[in-house]
Amino acid sequence: MEKRKAMAVVAADVSNDYMNRICTGISAQCEHLGYDLYIMLMSSNLDNGTTIQQGEENIYSLINKDTVSGVILLMGNAANPELIKELGKKIVENDIPVISVDSQLDFCEYIIADDENLMEKMTDHFIEHHNCKKIMCLTGYKGMPVSESRLVGYKNSLVRHGIEYDENLVVYGDFWKVSAENLAKEFLNGKRTLPDAVVCANDSMAISLCNTLSDGGINVPDDMMISGYDGSREAMENVPSITTIYPENGALGARAVLKLYKMITGLDGEAVDMPNGKLILTGSCGCSDSINYLIKQRESYKAVNEQYERYYNSSGMLEGLSKARSLDHLMHKLTHYMYLLVDINMYAMCLNKEWEGFEKSDESDYLSEGYPEKMAVQMIYKNPAYDFSAHEYDSKDIVPDSIRSYYEKPKTYFILPLHFMDRCFGYSLFVFNDLKFTVSQLFSSWNRNINIALEFLRVRTKLTLINQRITLSFIRDTLTGVYNRQGFKRYSDSMFKKAKTENKKLFILMADLDMLKHINDNFGHIEGDNAISVCANGLNTCCENNEICARIGGDEYSIVGVYDYTDEIIDGYIKYIHDYFDRYNASSGKKYSVGASLGYYCGYVDDDKDFQYYMDIADKKMYEDKFQRKKFRKD
């Protein structure tokens, strides 16, 4: 099928409401313009250089010019500044059009929300509805476009209402709680007098300021009013609820797509309709105008979140997946937990073909950076059907043809890394029916369970292989590879029991390598070892009916089998062994010959006889053959 063009969103934090709402607008506009959308996310957003964070950030290495027409960066809250630098370098080097949203970066164009108008309206509200005269503004970092545009909106309202703009009432913060806590302490210790209100440039600062003041005995809103910006869930759930601005995030996302589209094509795209921003007037300013909206938002989130948490916490998902004995078993177990994904339309597990990666005992060979050229879709859930047949694809495609073929129209794919620490397993693809009902924090938790389960399976498989190797080294002869005496004892006992219970013939062949001492004394022990290996190979390769071959002494061997043997089969075995030696001796160029004395028993067994009884019969015949061969050599 012809590949649709795609745009990619690089976001730092999956649990951020602000990011989720912008992505809704980006998705709607991309679909309208005929573009698939790849939203690449991390489950954690830390600036600590841990191997876990390296594993998370690796997902962005999928971005390539062949597949992605343009990139939208939502990295304003990225905790790791080095990540932004590395991303910028990669995108610029690959000549991929890129635009940043609400964050000014030195390597690309940026777009910010229309904050001035909304911030002005919030300041208007304090002046016109609450008769506030002294209003302070706590904005973000100085010089940051978002900080300055929100400050301009505050200033415009003051000027328009005839209130003098006072720079002493402006505090540059950090869009986080530290600056808000410091401001609250200045109020509490009397360093600053309380204003009538503080308009904050985001909800995090507003919440922190409100709660720190409340803890210090200052009542909000009676002693001082506070507002935020973002319309976040945390602001609505705070006590008191924070008066805030629900920004035009969806429209901002759509405008970012249109600007990127023009950068890609040179054309102006048709815009989709998106809702405008609005004020949410609640407890921290003493209003209740938005109480119905607030209740609806809380009930909507509560319905989705509580349902998920109730199901998730009682599902035992991680424990269930950790019981998987193989990758196939793990994927089938995963089907039991698909109901936890709210509004899911499609899920796919995409793994590196060598995802286990344990060739070296010190585990220094695993993949930690990038993805292999070839990957495989191991599992596809397309509601309500499953496909467990592996589909190989080029990792540069990001979304395989086998998945895109499900959709005739453009789709939005959430892409999360599958990894443990910095060990890269692959990634997960999610498609939801409606982004408005998608809670990314929830499917991120679901995805992290798969990370742990894959690592648990990998370690279990490796330990099993190590155990098998230890077991094999315990029962195998290190020189020849056939069973040793311990292995012979283990399997001969079970074969003897089988001969009794199934009433089948027992075959025991005893062999003794001819002239080993002569070879060692005259040609050296290396040649002696060669003769031992040749003899073992001749005996082992004659077996055609699940017999076992063992080296039970320095130059002694045995074959044991249980089958419906005929004289022709046994005669064929003996002839094969002698012919094998003849062929070897004729072509080896050695100054010595390899041969063996043979004796065997083949027949049904009696209940009152033990295995050693029949082994002695074969051993006696072998010594008779040895005597004759020695006599023949002397003659």
SULBELRA-V960996 format. One record per residue. N is the residue number from 1. RES is the residue in one letter. D_CENTER is the distance of its C-alpha to the mean C-alpha in Angstrom with 1 decimal. Layout:
N&RES&D_CENTER  N&RES&D_CENTER
This chain:
1&M&27.8  2&E&28.5  3&K&25.5  4&R&25.7  5&K&25.5  6&A&22.6  7&M&22.2  8&A&19.1  9&V&18.8  10&V&17.1  11&A&17.0  12&A&16.5  13&D&16.3  14&V&15.0  15&S&17.5  16&N&20.5  17&D&23.1  18&Y&24.8  19&M&21.8  20&N&21.3  21&R&25.0  22&I&25.1  23&C&22.2  24&T&24.5  25&G&27.2  26&I&25.2  27&S&23.9  28&A&27.5  29&Q&29.0  30&C&26.6  31&E&27.3  32&H&31.0  33&L&31.0  34&G&29.2  35&Y&25.8  36&D&22.3  37&L&20.2  38&Y&16.6  39&I&15.5  40&M&12.8  41&L&11.7  42&M&10.5  43&S&10.3  44&S&12.7  45&N&15.7  46&L&17.4  47&D&20.0  48&N&19.8  49&G&18.4  50&T&16.1  51&T&13.5  52&I&11.0  53&Q&12.3  54&Q&12.2  55&G&8.5  56&E&8.5  57&E&11.5  58&N&10.4  59&I&9.4  60&Y&13.2  61&S&14.0  62&L&13.7  63&I&16.9  64&N&19.9  65&K&23.5  66&D&23.7  67&T&21.3  68&V&21.5  69&S&25.1  70&G&24.7  71&V&22.5  72&I&23.0  73&L&22.0  74&L&21.6  75&M&21.4  76&G&24.5  77&N&22.8  78&A&20.4  79&A&20.8  80&N&20.3  81&P&23.3  82&E&22.2  83&L&19.1  84&I&21.6  85&K&23.9  86&E&21.4  87&L&20.3  88&G&23.9  89&K&24.9  90&K&22.3  91&I&23.3  92&V&27.0  93&E&27.0  94&N&25.5  95&D&28.2  96&I&26.0  97&P&27.9  98&V&26.3  99&I&27.5  100&S&26.6  101&V&27.1  102&D&29.0  103&S&28.4  104&Q&30.8  105&L&29.3  106&D&31.5  107&F&29.9  108&C&29.9  109&E&31.8  110&Y&31.0  111&I&31.9  112&I&32.6  113&A&33.5  114&D&37.2  115&D&37.4  116&E&41.1  117&N&42.4  118&L&40.3  119&M&40.9  120&E&44.6  121&K&44.7  122&M&43.2  123&T&45.9  124&D&48.5  125&H&47.6  126&F&48.3  127&I&51.6  128&E&52.9  129&H&51.8  130&H&51.9  131&N&54.6  132&C&52.5  133&K&54.3  134&K&52.3  135&I&48.6  136&M&46.1  137&C&43.0  138&L&39.8  139&T&37.8  140&G&34.8  141&Y&34.9  142&K&38.2  143&G&38.1  144&M&34.8  145&P&35.6  146&V&34.1  147&S&36.2  148&E&39.3  149&S&39.2  150&R&39.0  151&L&41.7  152&V&43.9  153&G&43.6  154&Y&44.8  155&K&47.6  156&N&48.7  157&S&49.2  158&L&51.3  159&V&53.5  160&R&54.0  161&H&55.2  162&G&57.5  163&I&55.6  164&E&55.7  165&Y&52.4  166&D&52.1  167&E&49.6  168&N&49.8  169&L&48.1  170&V&45.0  171&V&42.3  172&Y&39.4  173&G&36.3  174&D&32.6  175&F&31.0  176&W&29.9  177&K&31.8  178&V&33.5  179&S&36.0  180&A&36.8  181&E&37.4  182&N&39.7  183&L&41.7  184&A&42.1  185&K&43.5  186&E&46.0  187&F&47.2  188&L&47.4  189&N&49.3  190&G&51.7  191&K&50.7  192&R&50.1  193&T&52.1  194&L&50.2  195&P&50.0  196&D&50.3  197&A&46.7  198&V&43.6  199&V&41.5  200&C&38.0  201&A&35.8  202&N&32.7  203&D&32.0  204&S&30.4  205&M&33.7  206&A&35.8  207&I&34.2  208&S&34.5  209&L&38.0  210&C&39.1  211&N&37.7  212&T&39.1  213&L&42.5  214&S&42.5  215&D&41.9  216&G&44.8  217&G&47.2  218&I&47.1  219&N&46.8  220&V&44.7  221&P&46.2  222&D&49.8  223&D&50.0  224&M&47.6  225&M&45.4  226&I&41.9  227&S&39.6  228&G&36.1  229&Y&34.2  230&D&30.9  231&G&31.7  232&S&28.7  233&R&28.1  234&E&28.7  235&A&32.1  236&M&33.1  237&E&32.3  238&N&34.1  239&V&37.6  240&P&39.5  241&S&37.3  242&I&37.1  243&T&39.0  244&T&36.6  245&I&36.2  246&Y&33.8  247&P&33.3  248&E&33.2  249&N&29.5  250&G&29.2  251&A&32.2  252&L&30.7  253&G&27.6  254&A&29.9  255&R&32.1  256&A&29.3  257&V&28.5  258&L&32.2  259&K&32.7  260&L&29.8  261&Y&31.2  262&K&34.5  263&M&33.1  264&I&31.6  265&T&34.5  266&G&37.4  267&L&38.1  268&D&38.2  269&G&36.0  270&E&37.1  271&A&35.8  272&V&34.5  273&D&36.0  274&M&34.0  275&P&35.4  276&N&37.0  277&G&36.4  278&K&38.6  279&L&39.7  280&I&38.7  281&L&41.7  282&T&41.2  283&G&42.1  284&S&41.9  285&C&44.7  286&G&46.6  287&C&46.0  288&S&44.9  289&D&45.0  290&S&41.3  291&I&41.2  292&N&40.7  293&Y&37.8  294&L&36.3  295&I&36.7  296&K&35.1  297&Q&32.1  298&R&31.7  299&E&32.3  300&S&29.8  301&Y&27.0  302&K&28.2  303&A&28.2  304&V&24.6  305&N&23.3  306&E&25.5  307&Q&24.9  308&Y&21.1  309&E&21.6  310&R&24.3  311&Y&22.3  312&Y&19.0  313&N&21.0  314&S&22.9  315&S&20.3  316&G&19.2  317&M&15.8  318&L&14.0  319&E&17.2  320&G&17.3  321&L&13.9  322&S&14.7  323&K&17.8  324&A&16.3  325&R&18.2  326&S&16.4  327&L&13.6  328&D&16.2  329&H&17.1  330&L&13.7  331&M&13.5  332&H&17.1  333&K&16.6  334&L&14.0  335&T&17.0  336&H&18.8  337&Y&16.7  338&M&16.6  339&Y&19.7  340&L&18.0  341&L&16.7  342&V&19.9  343&D&21.4  344&I&18.5  345&N&19.7  346&M&16.9  347&Y&13.3  348&A&11.6  349&M&8.7  350&C&8.8  351&L&8.3  352&N&10.2  353&K&13.5  354&E&13.7  355&W&10.2  356&E&12.1  357&G&14.2  358&F&16.9  359&E&20.0  360&K&21.5  361&S&22.4  362&D&21.7  363&E&18.0  364&S&18.9  365&D&17.7  366&Y&13.9  367&L&12.4  368&S&11.7  369&E&13.2  370&G&12.8  371&Y&11.8  372&P&14.3  373&E&17.1  374&K&16.4  375&M&13.4  376&A&13.6  377&V&13.0  378&Q&12.9  379&M&13.6  380&I&15.3  381&Y&16.8  382&K&19.6  383&N&21.6  384&P&23.2  385&A&22.5  386&Y&19.8  387&D&19.3  388&F&17.8  389&S&19.4  390&A&17.2  391&H&17.9  392&E&17.7  393&Y&17.6  394&D&17.8  395&S&14.7  396&K&17.3  397&D&17.8  398&I&14.4  399&V&15.4  400&P&16.9  401&D&20.5  402&S&19.9  403&I&18.2  404&R&20.6  405&S&23.5  406&Y&23.1  407&Y&24.3  408&E&27.7  409&K&27.4  410&P&25.0  411&K&21.8  412&T&19.4  413&Y&15.7  414&F&13.1  415&I&10.1  416&L&7.1  417&P&4.4  418&L&0.7  419&H&3.7  420&F&6.9  421&M&9.7  422&D&10.1  423&R&8.8  424&C&6.8  425&F&5.4  426&G&5.5  427&Y&5.0  428&S&6.7  429&L&10.5  430&F&12.9  431&V&16.6  432&F&19.0  433&N&22.8  434&D&23.9  435&L&22.1  436&K&24.9  437&F&23.7  438&T&20.0  439&V&18.9  440&S&15.6  441&Q&15.4  442&L&15.5  443&F&12.7  444&S&10.5  445&S&11.6  446&W&10.9  447&N&7.2  448&R&7.1  449&N&9.1  450&I&6.8  451&N&4.8  452&I&8.5  453&A&9.7  454&L&8.0  455&E&9.4  456&F&12.5  457&L&13.0  458&R&12.7  459&V&15.2  460&R&17.3  461&T&17.6  462&K&18.5  463&L&21.1  464&T&22.5  465&L&23.1  466&I&24.6  467&N&26.8  468&Q&27.8  469&R&28.8  470&I&30.8  471&T&32.4  472&L&33.3  473&S&34.8  474&F&36.8  475&I&38.3  476&R&38.4  477&D&41.1  478&T&39.6  479&L&42.3  480&T&42.4  481&G&39.2  482&V&41.2  483&Y&41.2  484&N&43.1  485&R&45.7  486&Q&43.1  487&G&41.1  488&F&44.4  489&K&45.4  490&R&42.2  491&Y&42.3  492&S&46.1  493&D&46.6  494&S&44.2  495&M&46.0  496&F&49.4  497&K&48.4  498&K&47.2  499&A&50.5  500&K&52.3  501&T&50.4  502&E&50.0  503&N&53.4  504&K&52.3  505&K&53.9  506&L&52.7  507&F&52.7  508&I&53.0  509&L&53.7  510&M&54.7  511&A&54.8  512&D&56.2  513&L&55.6  514&D&59.0  515&M&60.4  516&L&57.3  517&K&59.6  518&H&61.6  519&I&58.5  520&N&57.2  521&D&60.7  522&N&61.5  523&F&58.3  524&G&56.0  525&H&53.1  526&I&50.6  527&E&52.6  528&G&52.9  529&D&49.1  530&N&49.1  531&A&51.7  532&I&49.7  533&S&46.6  534&V&48.7  535&C&50.3  536&A&47.0  537&N&45.6  538&G&48.8  539&L&48.7  540&N&45.0  541&T&45.1  542&C&48.0  543&C&46.0  544&E&45.2  545&N&45.0  546&N&42.3  547&E&44.6  548&I&43.4  549&C&44.9  550&A&45.3  551&R&47.0  552&I&48.8  553&G&51.0  554&G&51.7  555&D&53.2  556&E&52.9  557&Y&50.5  558&S&50.2  559&I&48.8  560&V&48.4  561&G&47.7  562&V&48.4  563&Y&49.4  564&D&52.3  565&Y&53.8  566&T&56.9  567&D&59.3  568&E&58.2  569&I&54.5  570&I&55.7  571&D&58.2  572&G&55.4  573&Y&53.2  574&I&56.2  575&K&57.2  576&Y&53.6  577&I&53.5  578&H&56.9  579&D&56.1  580&Y&52.8  581&F&54.8  582&D&57.5  583&R&55.1  584&Y&53.4  585&N&56.8  586&A&58.1  587&S&55.2  588&S&54.1  589&G&56.8  590&K&57.0  591&K&60.4  592&Y&59.7  593&S&58.9  594&V&56.2  595&G&57.3  596&A&57.1  597&S&59.4  598&L&58.2  599&G&59.1  600&Y&57.6  601&Y&58.0  602&C&56.9  603&G&58.0  604&Y&57.4  605&V&57.2  606&D&59.4  607&D&58.2  608&D&60.4  609&K&59.2  610&D&56.2  611&F&53.9  612&Q&55.9  613&Y&59.0  614&Y&57.7  615&M&56.1  616&D&59.5  617&I&61.0  618&A&58.7  619&D&59.2  620&K&62.9  621&K&62.9  622&M&60.7  623&Y&63.3  624&E&66.0  625&D&64.2  626&K&63.8  627&F&67.5  628&Q&68.4  629&R&66.1  630&K&67.5  631&K&71.1  632&F&70.3  633&R&69.1  634&K&72.3  635&D&74.5
